[in-house]
Amino acid sequence: MYSKNSGQTPNARSGVLVLDPEGVVVFGSGTGLDTHIQGKLSALWDARGTRPVSAMFILEGTSEPMTVVSFASAGTGCFVLYRHDRGDPLYEFVSSVDFSADILRHFVTDPYEAITVVDDQARIRYMSPVHEKFFGIQRGEATGVDVNAVIENSRLAAVLRTRKTEVGHVQTMRGKSRVVSRTPIVNPEGRLVGAIGQVMFKSPAAVEALGEEIRRLRQEISFYERELPRLRGSTQGMESIVGESDAIKKLKERIKKVAPLDVSVLLVGESGVGKDLVAHAIHQLSPRGHKDMVLVNAAAIPGNLVEAELFGYEGGAFTGAEKRGRTGKFEEADQTTLFLDEIGDMPLDIQVKVLRTLQDGSFQRVGSSTQRRSEFRLISASNRNFERMLTTGDFRLDLFYRISAVTIRVPPLRERLEDVPMLAETFLERFMRRHNVQGKYFGPRVMAYLQSLPWPGNVRQLQHTIERAAIFSEQNEISCEDCEVPREVGSGADLEELSESFGETARSASGFSLGEPVGVRQAKSRVELDMIREALQRFDGNKKKAAEYLGISRSHLYKKITEFDSSLR
Ligand SMILES: Nc1ncnc2c1ncn2[C@@H]1O[C@H](COP(=O)(O)OP(=O)(O)OP(=O)(O)O)[C@@H](O)[C@H]1O
């Protein structure tokens, strides 16, 4: 029940409504005089026995939503009302957080967030209990008193004058130094309504400790900034190519010779031999080495996107294109090195366009007729047999001449088995460092065993074998059994069986040398197909895992799948 004698709706934004135990209006002001609001609050108040009234809530169904703070004492319902527009952060906060009152209570009472609130006349309106205790005053004793009469060295009055926030100031109070912040509060209409003072840190020492931490972190950052070029060098330069065999020594000599010359280099060799590392080393040692090398993997880009990826495109050139267009790899590589990996997988129509760019450095973005220019050094790599592709017409001879001013063959691991121990130790050490593991080492017969394997997946396969062994070895000592290569992938025994049936040696059976008899090639394809099918089944079609298991790159696996596509389906 509510009183009929309430006035008419005023134009106020806030108000107060006090109801007696029967729901009769005892007092109303501002929006508290709105009869509609009175009716709604009275109904809530009547139902308090079954549904307790929240300390803070949003009153909907009125001309504008109201934020209501309720205080109940001795059966009297006291409601403080604020009219808020939707979208107002306070409205959003109260309507979406049903424990909003508890949060506000936390802010006004939490000892670590202790606050003092003053009005626009610098009179204290609220002081957190912890502040009152600090100043030795009773609960509410300072309310209404000028802040300067209560808090020494207060600058809240000054902040009201300047309207400028002060953060991190040291203030001495009762002989103690505190780091404080002072913030003027302006309401949505732009009127200055008061200010809040807050202790941020209990002592300048806490700030000093924070400053010290920042200084330490800065030092750490500058250490890494200094170290980065060195680390980059060691992970991407010549140092990353592990091995001391004659074959590797010769390879490094060729890299050193060719790096400073601005000629195109073609890297050939089986999958996993380290062509990528060689490309990085050449770039690092070249005059362009201070810039990042731009990488393109022709086998990893879907056929219909190769052109856009290489040449870039104008906005809206094709469905799915970015609105503002995009720079292509040729443009990105201006003044640095472009590494075209798996160039043997490039479609013929793109080969023609690439050739044109390589001849005069000019190209057009897809969807544009403007000629652009780029000056870059080209390094290409492929594990494909160019001799065969040139014969079959799958690779253009003129492009081949352009990309292969210098050709470097990266030898397969089986031609430099003396590098196996050093590589294996390096991979084990890297694994332990990366995963924070200690104490793993190879058993006495492991190196000889590893050197007896033909490694058709080359260094990549060796690396994965060592990592697998480090993960699965029960003891710290890694045994030959831990390093077993899955039979399907080509253990020595497999290859021997294979070679016996086709009259080949184990070594050449795992290679891809030119001029193999057709029968062997077909048989190899069959074995490869079986191995790939098996690996894909084992890993539920997950190509990344299948490629790792087979010891080949993912791009090589994709290539093989495309080749075998019809039979795999
Ligand atoms: N000599 C080496 N020393 C240290 N790590 C090597 C060496 N050769 C290869 N690796 C490592 O073996 C893995 C495969 O090397 P990389 O990717 O360079 O081979 P790739 O010839 O480019 O293969 P693909 O033709 O499949 O792309 C990489 O993890 C690389 O770091």
The ligand as an ORCA input file, in Angstrom:
! r2SCAN-3c Opt
* xyz 0 1
  N      73.526    -29.442    -41.016
  C      72.510    -29.257    -40.157
  N      72.764    -28.914    -38.898
  C      71.765    -28.728    -38.000
  N      70.469    -28.901    -38.302
  C      70.156    -29.250    -39.539
  C      71.149    -29.437    -40.546
  N      70.536    -29.751    -41.692
  C      69.231    -29.761    -41.432
  N      68.973    -29.454    -40.154
  C      67.668    -29.403    -39.477
  O      66.833    -30.356    -40.126
  C      65.529    -29.830    -40.368
  C      65.246    -29.796    -41.867
  O      66.097    -28.871    -42.496
  P      65.602    -27.911    -43.672
  O      64.195    -27.470    -43.428
  O      66.614    -26.873    -43.860
  O      65.570    -28.951    -44.870
  P      65.169    -28.706    -46.367
  O      66.240    -29.310    -47.177
  O      64.866    -27.276    -46.599
  O      63.838    -29.601    -46.460
  P      62.556    -29.464    -47.428
  O      63.047    -29.654    -48.825
  O      61.694    -30.587    -46.974
  O      61.997    -28.108    -47.168
  C      65.518    -28.453    -39.747
  O      64.993    -28.565    -38.450
  C      66.982    -28.067    -39.702
  O      67.237    -27.181    -38.648
*
